[in-house]
């Protein structure tokens, strides 16, 4: 028996959807230790595929929104 998935009305992909930690480091301009600290704190979500850890594009966008909200709350 085989499993099939049907995608309907899928949005066009304009960039990567999954990032490895080094990629996220470059995008967010943060050190490896800060990225892992944010992951441990639950502020930056990850997904696993086998043993590999990825950060989704949506998680990065949500993290940036969180940082902007925190910056707005301080001012």
VEXDREN-2710 file (C-alpha; in Angstrom, 1 decimal):
% VEXDREN-2710
k/r/px/py/pz
1/UNK/0.0/0.0/0.0
2/UNK/1.3/3.4/-0.9
3/UNK/0.4/6.7/0.7
4/UNK/-0.1/9.7/-1.6
5/UNK/-0.6/13.4/-0.7
6/UNK/-2.5/15.8/-2.8
7/UNK/-1.6/19.5/-2.7
8/UNK/-4.3/21.9/-3.9
9/UNK/-3.8/25.6/-4.4
10/UNK/-0.2/25.4/-3.1
11/UNK/1.5/28.8/-2.8
12/UNK/4.6/29.2/-5.0
13/UNK/7.8/28.8/-3.2
14/UNK/10.1/31.8/-3.5
15/UNK/12.8/30.7/-1.2
16/UNK/13.9/28.0/1.2
17/UNK/11.3/26.9/3.7
18/UNK/13.7/25.1/6.0
19/UNK/17.0/26.4/7.3
20/UNK/19.8/24.7/9.1
21/UNK/21.2/26.5/12.2
22/UNK/24.2/28.0/10.3
23/UNK/21.7/29.5/7.7
24/UNK/19.5/30.9/10.5
25/UNK/22.7/32.4/12.1
26/UNK/23.4/34.3/8.9
27/UNK/19.8/35.4/8.4
28/UNK/19.4/36.6/11.9
29/UNK/23.0/37.8/12.3
30/UNK/23.2/36.0/15.6
31/UNK/25.8/33.6/17.0
32/UNK/25.3/29.9/17.3
33/UNK/25.0/30.0/21.0
34/UNK/22.3/32.7/20.9
35/UNK/20.3/30.7/18.3
36/UNK/20.4/27.6/20.5
37/UNK/19.6/29.7/23.6
38/UNK/16.5/31.0/21.8
39/UNK/15.5/27.5/20.7
40/UNK/15.9/26.2/24.3
41/UNK/13.8/29.1/25.6
42/UNK/11.0/28.3/23.1
43/UNK/11.3/31.6/21.3
44/UNK/12.6/30.1/18.1
45/UNK/10.8/26.9/17.0
46/UNK/12.5/24.0/15.2
47/UNK/11.4/20.8/13.4
48/UNK/13.2/17.5/13.1
49/UNK/13.7/15.3/10.1
50/UNK/15.5/12.3/11.3
51/UNK/18.5/13.6/13.2
52/UNK/18.6/16.9/11.4
53/UNK/17.2/20.0/13.0
54/UNK/15.7/22.7/10.9
55/UNK/14.2/26.1/11.6
56/UNK/11.2/26.9/9.3
57/UNK/10.9/30.2/7.4
58/UNK/7.6/30.8/9.4
59/UNK/9.5/30.3/12.7
60/UNK/12.1/32.9/11.7
61/UNK/9.3/35.3/10.6
62/UNK/7.5/34.7/13.9
63/UNK/10.7/35.3/15.9
64/UNK/11.3/38.6/14.1
65/UNK/7.7/39.6/14.9
66/UNK/8.4/38.7/18.6
67/UNK/11.5/40.8/18.6
68/UNK/9.7/43.8/17.0
69/UNK/6.9/43.5/19.6
70/UNK/9.4/43.4/22.5
71/UNK/11.2/46.4/21.0
72/UNK/7.9/48.3/20.7
73/UNK/7.0/47.5/24.3
74/UNK/10.3/48.9/25.6
75/UNK/9.9/52.3/23.9
END
